[in-house]
Amino acid sequence: MVRSGHRERHYGGRSGWLRAAVLGADDGLVSTASLMLGVAASSASRAAVLTAGLAGLVAGATSMAAGEFVSVSSQKDAELEDLSVEAAELATDPDAELDELTGIYIGRGLNPRLAREVAVEFSRTDPLAAHARDELGHSPDNAARPVQAAGASALSFAAGAVLPLVAMLAGSGTDRVVLLIAVTEVGLGLLGAVGAALGGANRVRAAVRVVLGGSVAMAVTAAVGALVGTTVG
């Protein structure tokens, strides 16, 4: 008997857009802040730092969108090709495909008789869907969606990149750099915690991981900017 009020929360269906969104926001925040810190460390003017940050936002958002679209489109093409092969095999040799489906269920622990009954029942309604799910491992929740991934990447990158730009506009003098670093660190921590919450992972561990990674990136870029500024200047 199935209890109608029993509900479970799973996070696997979020993997496609969640990966793109978290990666985009993290990249936008870290790369833009690092770029601006590197330029600021070279003793450049406030206008130059802001110009570099804005250019980084636009270039990064469009690049992330294009990269995600191409990558996920390739994944979608592979999924469609697998389905095309399965459809052709079902059309030419349905008995062999039924045997294959039966073997899959036997491998998962069903006795041969029950496995055959399950395979026959699924094949009556939608054999291609049964093979896509149980043989190929395809799932509607995890299907490749290029436009969704590209949009999530571009928007999240821009959202992350806006934070250091706002910090630079709000601050004055040397406080601008301090404020930029502080805002970026807080943003990274929140991003790590939110991403972990959406994915059902440990929030503190994720936040620490993201903050440490971003801090290293900013420190390295600032050091290079200071070195180049000293050498060129």
N, C-alpha and C positions, 0 to 999 in steps of 0.2 A: 504494500500500500504506500503511495507517494503522498507525503504531507504537502498540501498546497502552499502553506506558509513558509516552507523551508527554502531559503535563498542563500546562495554562496556568491562571494565576490572573487572574481578572477581578473588577472591583469594582463594576460597574454594578448588579448585583443587590442591593447593599446600599443603594442611593441612598435608598429610601423611609424605612426605619427609621433609617438613619444620619443623614440630615438632621434628622429629628425629635429623635433622641437628643442629637446635638451641640448643636442649637439650644436644646433644653430645658436641658441641663446648663449651657451658657454663660449663658443667661438667668437660671437659678436662682442661679448663683454671683454674677454681676455685679449683678443687680437686688437681691438680698437684702443683699449686702455694701454696695452703694451706699446702700440704704435705711437700714441700721444705722449707716453712717458719717454720713449726713445727720442722723439723730436724735442720734447721739453728739456731733456738732459743735455742736448747739444747746444743749449742756450738760445734756442729759436724763440721768436716772438709768440705772443699769445695767439695772434691771427694765424700764424703758420701752424701752430699746434692744433687749433680748431679746424683749419683747412685739411690737415692730414687726417684728423679724426672723421670728418664728414666724408672725405674721399674713401677712407677705409670702410665706413658704413655702407656706402653705395656699392663699392666694388665687392665687398664681402657678401652682401645680401644677394646681389645678382649672381655672383659666382657660386654661392651655396645652392641657390635655386636651380641653376643650370646643372650643377654637378649631381644633385639629388635626382633631378628629372631624368638625366641620362642614365644614372646608375639603376634607379628603380624601374625605368622603362626596359632596361636589359633584363632585369629580373622578371618583369611581366611577360616579355617575349619568350623567355625560357619556360615560364608556367604555361603559356598558351601552346607552345610547341609540344610540351609533355601531354597536354590534353588532346591535342590533335593526333598524336601517336596512339594514345589510348582509344580514341574514337575510331580510328582506322582499324585497330586490332579487334575491337568489339564488333565492328561491322563484318570483318573477314573471318574471324574465328571466335565466336562468342563462347563456345564450349571450353576452349582453352583458357579464356579469360575468367570463366566461372570457376574452373579448377584452380586458377591462380588466386582468386579471391578466397576460395575455400582454404587453400594452403596458408594464406595470411592469418585467417582466424584460428586455424589449428596452431600456428606458431604463437598465437597470443594466449593459448591455454584452453580453447574450446575443444571438446571431443569431436572427432571427424563427422559424426552424424549431425550434431548441432551446428557445427561450422558450415556444413553444406546447406542446412536449412536457412541459416542466416544469410549466406551468400546468395541463395536463390531468392529470398525475400527482398533483399536490397536490389538485386538485379531486375526484379519485376518492375520496380518503380523508376529508378534512375541509375542504371549500371555505371554510367560515366561518373556520376557524382560519388558513387561508392568507391570506384577505383581511384578517383582524385583524392578522396579523403584517406582511404586505408592503404593504398599502395604508394601514392605519390606524396602523401602528407600535406596536401593542400587544405587550407581552411579559409572560409569567407572572411573571418575576422583578421587573418594575417595576409590576405591577398595584397599583391603589389599595387599601389595606387600612386603613380608618378606625379600627377598634378597635386594631390594632397601632400605628398612628401616635399615637393618643391615649394609649395606655398607655406607650409609649416617652417621650413628651413629659412626662407627669406624673411618672413615676419618675425620669427624668433631671433634671428641674427640682428635685425634692425632694432628690436626691443632691447636686446642686450647691449648693443652699441650705443644706444641713446644715453645710457647712464653716465659713462665717462664724459660725454659731451656736455651734459647738463652740469656735471660737477665742475668742469672747466669754466663754464659760463658763470656759474654761481660764485666761484671763489675769486680771490683777488691776491695779487702778488705771489709770494712763495706758498701761500696757503692753498693755492689752486692745485698744486701737485699733491699736497697732503690730502686735500679733500677728494681728489680723483682716486688716490690709492684707497682711502677709507671707503668711499662709495663702491668701488670695485670689489673690495674684499667682502663687504656686507652683501653685495649683490651675488657674488659667487656662493657665499654660504647659503643664502636664501634659495638660489637656483638648485644647489645640491640637495637641500632639504625637500623642496617641492618636487623635484624629479624623483627622489626616493619615495615620497608619499604617493605619487601617482603610480609608481611601479611596485609598491608594496615592499620596499626595501628599508634598511635601517637608515634613518634620516641623519643622525649624527655622523656616522661613518661616511656617508655620501658627501655631506657638507664639508667635512675635514678634507676629504680627498680632492674635492673640486677647488677648495681654497688653496691648498698646498700647490696643486698643479698650476693654478693661475698666478700665484705668487712667484713661483720659479720663472714662469714665462715673462712676467713684468720685470723681475730683477735682471734677467739676462738682457732683455731689450734695452732697459735703461742703461746698463753698463756699456752696451755697444754704442748707444747714442752718445753717452758721455765721452767715450773713447774717440769716436768719429768727430764729435764737436771739437775736442781738444786738438786732434791731429789736423783737421781741415782749417779750424780757426787759427 
